[in-house]
Amino acid sequence: MQWVPITLYTIAIAVSPCSESERGCSLSSLSTDGHARRPGDIIIGATFLIHVNRIQSKALFTSQPPELQCQAFGLDYYQSMRALLFAVEEINANPRFLPNITLGFQIFDTCTAVRRAAQGTLWMLSGGQEITSNYNCFPESHLAGIIGDSASVRAIIMAQILGLSRYPQISYLATSPILSNRDLFPSFFRTIPSDEFQAIGLAQLVSHFGWTWVGLLAVDTDYGQFGIQLVKQEIVKAGACVAFSEDIVTGKPNRNAPHIAQVIKASTAKVVIVISADYDLLIVQEELLTQNVTGRIWIASEAWATSTLLSDKKLQAILVGTIGFAIHGGLISGFPEYFKSLSPFDHLYDAFIREFWEQAFSCKWLDDLADNTTFRGCTGNEKMESLKMKIDIRITLNVYSAVYAFAWALKNLIDCKPGTGPFKSGSCANISSFHPWHLLHYIKNVHFETKDKNVIFFDAKGNPPAIYDIVNWRLSATGAMEQVVIGSYSSVAGGEKTLTINNSAITWIYGETQVPLSKCSRSCPVGFMKVALPGKPSCCYDCARCHQGEISNQTDAVVCHQCSPETWPNLQQDQCIPRVIDFLAYEDLLGLSMATMSVSSSAVPLGILSIFIVYQTTPIVRANNYSLSCLLLLSLFLCFLCSLGFIGYPQPEKCLLRQVAFGMVFALCISCVLAKTITVVIAFNATKPGSRLRKWTGVKVSKSVVMFCTCIQFSICVLWVSFSPPFPEQDTKTQPGVIIYSCNEGSPFAFWIMLGYLGLLASISFIVAFLARRLPDSFNEAKLITFSMLAFLSVWVSFIPAYLSARGMYTVAMEVFAILSSSWAVVGCIFVPKCFIVLFRPNMNSREHLMGKGQR
């Protein structure tokens, strides 16, 4: 069975495309126009976007598809390519860096085409002369790896091919996060940060300026789609909303620009984040210019943040004020002078310099001139110093760093000491016969500092130290568009990301000095909160006043905050202020007035009592039960004074006793009135012949009535205080913004029972007195009692609805007023007429007058 592999091997050799005798079996060769080569002991391959566009041709499948036709020479990308040549020459010129080793290069123009990227990769793997899959028929040079590509979609294709054999690949501009996947792309590295880092930075930038309503625009490649997904996630996470998200369709000649322009024009979003290459965005910007869509703030990804292609004067009306994440700039000592010293006669290995010369000096080489051309001829003696060309040390620095990463990896491979090497048994790789995976090991562990102090290394995912420059597009003194650095975004130790921006250095659209707004809804002022609109993003909302008792002290508050029980919102509802303390205080005019009235009124019953004592022997005083009158006057004195218990701070003892005192003294008062009424009735009826009521005419009956009626009220008050006593409380709910210090009655039922019992006594007294109103005047107080009880009941019937509707101190004031009014009703109706007769009509205060009056 050993012959089978031998035979297969023999057949493989026989059909090998490297065999000159079997050329007919080789794969068909593809055109590899657009490349440059320089021989060397070790070759560094590279792909560049020398031409930024291509002629679209439709495949008919009836003939061989035509080769891609590249056009639109890219001056920026040519500078990047020259950075590779500069680095290679600089390394070769240093004999101590890679002794006895000469670096060469192979450069391929991908021309924005994925097919060209794959073609260039295979071309370099095959030796750099013709494409022969899986074979290198020109082994005189050793391929170290490839630098490229500038676009993620092309870098992914290249990484899939190079990863099969573990050829190191270092991209200088591919930012797609998927390229960090080591399982899919084990040999990929880059000198530009991943879009994952940029996406977080863009979201922080949006938050920094307070923008919550932004539009998104991205190319339909992996670079754009992966980038826009990350940006959208981070923006939403930061609290902003996406107004629209549109794709720049690279497969269409117009890039879908008319539709995009209409969407941007119709949207209220003033900020648009664009993740695209400059040559794709250019077509969209030209369409926006045609439709006069201005007044937008453009946020640029690193792919176009420093583009000279978009810095055209005609786009100034649209792009001034743009803010972008630019590749971190640095220094490449000697490169500006090197680039300005270029000559088409001195750089024989540069296949693109003639075309660059034509583009830069707007001329044509004599051998390319047609008879009808309008271009002047190129001589090659034109001076680069005459060009006002900006030397961009951004992408060029990434290319320069990538070349040195390969060079340092090769140096470390050369410096390896046998026995201490990283490979099996401590072995080292041979510089003349190393495998791709040998160099891959050293690329992973490379860590160096360039002569300009730029530190280069790769993390576990092949990414470099992450740092961006924040640039602002503005007009220079000469009227040209320029990008000025206004801040930075970087990752520091511990993974923390820092955004630093000098706001005062920013030039906005229309020369504005304040940050333009981009919101779906106006900001909610303090005192309001945001209310979500059904079916709308969270950034679109209405503003609603905070509920009673709540505040919001910041704009665009999501929720309002409840004030503490001791505080209440001010009129604007933006801060909590101490509540107004409400109780019937002696310091208040109302409290002072009622206290004065209570004290002064209490002197009246005492004055009347003194008059009765002085004139106790007179008929009018003795006629109506002198002892009951004195007791009634004393109870009225206490009635006036008990109102003082309702004025002042409601302390626990005061709350416990004030209603009890009120109920007891009024029960005593009304009991005396009732006893007097009953005494009048009994006394009149007892004068009739044969009346059995004679034995009830003594003072025992009146005392018994007073004691019995008062004891019932006393029992009610004892039960009330025993089971549900009144207590002080702070009421913060009844009246907004006010703390009502009051006495909680404990049991409202007991309070109304107590008050109802007084009403019952007064009602009985009124009815009895009313029925006895026609008795002879000589013995009759019935009319006076009738009027007094009518006034008494009127006061307390009116008190009930007023008491229930009043709030705070006015509730207490109503009860004090009722106490004073009802007390005055009894005093005025019963005792004032008697005092008037005693003091001012002494002739009427005689038994004869009274008896005579009774006889009529």
PyMOL commands that set and color helices and strands:
alter all, ss='L'
color gray80, all
select helices_A, chain A and resi 3-14+20-25+75-92+114-125+152-162+177-180+195-208+222-237+257-266+278-290+313-319+335-340+353-361+366-368+384-386+395-414+424-426+436-444+493-495+503-505+509-511+589-614+619-622+626-646+652-686+692-696+699-723+748-771+777-779+782-805+809-840+842-844+847-855
alter helices_A, ss='H'
color red, helices_A
select strands_A, chain A and resi 35-38+42-48+51-55+69-73+103-109+142-147+169-171+188-190+213-219+241-248+271-275+297-300+323-327+363-365+376-378+447-449+455-457+467-475+481-491+497-501+528-532+541-545+550-551+561-562+567-569+576-578+580-582+727-731+738-744
alter strands_A, ss='S'
color yellow, strands_A
deselect
rebuild
show_as cartoon
